[in-house]
Amino acid sequence: MRADFPVFRRLWARRGGWLVLLWTGSVLALAIVATIFRMLLSFAGMTT
């Protein structure tokens, strides 16, 4: 088990990296869609 520890740690680091990358991408996509909706509603005259 001790000999596989660096490989195991590297695997989890890679998985964590993908998780962070996917989360960041989804948050950015949501922000872009929300901005587009706000622009469309503003153009339609629905401002606050």
C-alpha distances in whole Angstrom, upper triangle without the diagonal:
4,5,5,7,10,10,10,12,14,15,15,18,20,20,21,24,25,26,28,29,30,32,34,35,36,38,40,41,42,44,46,47,48,50,51,53,54,56,57,58,60,62,63,65,62,62,61
4,5,5,8,10,10,11,14,15,16,17,19,20,21,23,25,26,27,29,31,32,33,35,37,38,40,41,42,44,46,47,48,50,52,53,54,56,58,59,60,62,63,65,62,62,61
4,6,7,8,10,11,13,14,16,17,19,20,22,23,25,26,28,29,31,32,33,35,37,38,40,41,43,44,46,47,48,50,52,53,54,56,58,59,60,62,64,65,63,62,62
4,6,5,6,9,10,11,12,14,16,17,18,20,21,23,24,26,27,29,30,32,33,35,36,38,39,41,42,44,45,47,48,50,51,53,54,56,57,59,60,62,60,59,59
4,5,5,6,9,10,11,12,14,15,16,18,20,21,22,24,26,27,28,30,32,33,34,36,37,39,41,42,43,45,47,48,49,51,53,54,55,57,58,60,58,57,57
4,5,5,6,9,10,10,12,14,15,16,18,20,21,22,24,26,27,28,30,31,33,34,36,37,39,40,42,43,45,46,48,49,51,52,54,55,57,58,56,55,55
4,5,5,6,9,10,11,12,14,15,17,18,20,21,23,24,26,27,29,30,32,33,35,36,37,39,41,42,43,45,47,48,49,51,52,54,56,57,55,55,55
4,5,5,6,9,10,11,12,14,16,17,18,20,21,23,24,26,27,29,30,32,33,35,36,38,39,41,42,44,45,47,48,50,51,53,54,56,53,53,53
4,5,5,6,9,10,10,12,14,15,16,18,20,21,22,24,26,27,28,30,32,33,35,36,37,39,41,42,43,45,47,48,49,51,53,54,52,51,51
4,5,5,6,9,10,10,12,14,15,16,18,20,21,22,24,26,27,28,30,32,33,35,36,37,39,41,42,43,45,47,48,49,51,53,51,50,50
4,5,5,6,9,10,11,12,14,15,17,18,20,21,23,24,26,27,29,30,32,33,35,36,38,39,41,42,44,45,47,48,50,51,49,49,49
4,5,5,6,8,10,10,12,14,15,16,18,20,21,22,24,26,27,28,30,31,33,34,36,37,39,41,42,43,45,47,48,49,47,46,47
4,5,5,6,9,10,10,12,14,15,16,18,20,21,22,24,26,27,29,30,31,33,35,36,37,39,41,42,43,45,47,48,46,45,45
4,5,5,6,9,10,10,12,14,15,16,18,20,21,22,24,26,27,29,30,32,33,35,36,37,39,41,42,43,45,47,45,44,45
4,5,5,6,9,10,11,12,14,15,17,18,20,21,23,24,26,27,29,30,32,33,35,36,38,39,41,42,43,45,43,43,43
4,5,5,6,9,10,10,12,14,15,16,18,20,21,23,24,26,27,29,30,32,33,35,36,37,39,41,42,44,41,41,41
4,5,5,6,9,10,11,12,14,15,16,18,20,21,23,24,26,27,29,30,32,33,35,36,37,39,41,42,40,39,40
4,5,5,6,8,10,10,12,14,15,16,18,20,21,22,24,26,27,28,30,31,33,34,36,37,39,41,39,38,39
4,5,5,6,9,10,11,12,14,15,17,18,20,21,22,24,26,27,29,30,32,33,34,36,38,39,37,36,37
4,6,5,6,8,10,11,12,14,15,16,18,20,21,22,24,26,27,29,30,32,33,35,36,38,35,35,35
4,6,5,6,9,10,11,12,14,15,17,18,20,21,23,24,26,27,29,30,32,33,35,36,35,34,35
4,5,5,6,9,10,10,12,14,15,16,18,20,21,23,24,26,27,29,30,32,33,35,33,33,33
4,5,5,6,9,10,11,12,14,15,16,18,20,21,23,24,26,27,28,30,32,33,31,30,31
4,5,5,6,9,10,11,12,14,15,17,18,20,21,23,24,26,27,29,30,32,30,29,29
4,5,5,6,9,10,11,12,14,15,17,18,20,21,23,24,26,27,29,30,29,28,29
4,5,5,6,9,10,11,12,14,15,16,18,20,21,22,24,26,27,29,27,27,27
4,5,5,6,9,10,11,12,14,15,16,18,20,21,22,24,26,27,25,24,25
4,5,5,6,9,10,11,12,14,15,17,18,20,21,23,24,26,24,23,24
4,5,5,6,9,10,11,12,14,15,17,18,20,21,23,25,23,23,24
4,5,5,6,9,10,11,12,14,15,16,18,20,21,23,21,20,21
4,6,5,6,9,10,10,12,14,15,16,18,20,21,19,19,19
4,5,5,6,9,10,11,12,14,15,17,18,20,19,18,20
4,5,5,6,9,10,11,12,14,15,17,19,17,17,19
4,5,5,6,9,10,11,12,14,15,17,15,14,16
4,5,5,6,9,10,10,12,14,15,14,13,15
4,5,5,6,9,10,11,12,14,14,14,16
4,5,5,6,8,10,11,12,11,12,14
4,5,5,6,9,10,11,9,9,11
4,5,5,6,9,10,10,10,13
4,5,5,6,9,9,10,13
4,5,5,6,5,7,10
4,5,5,5,5,9
4,5,7,9,12
4,6,8,12
4,6,9
4,7
4
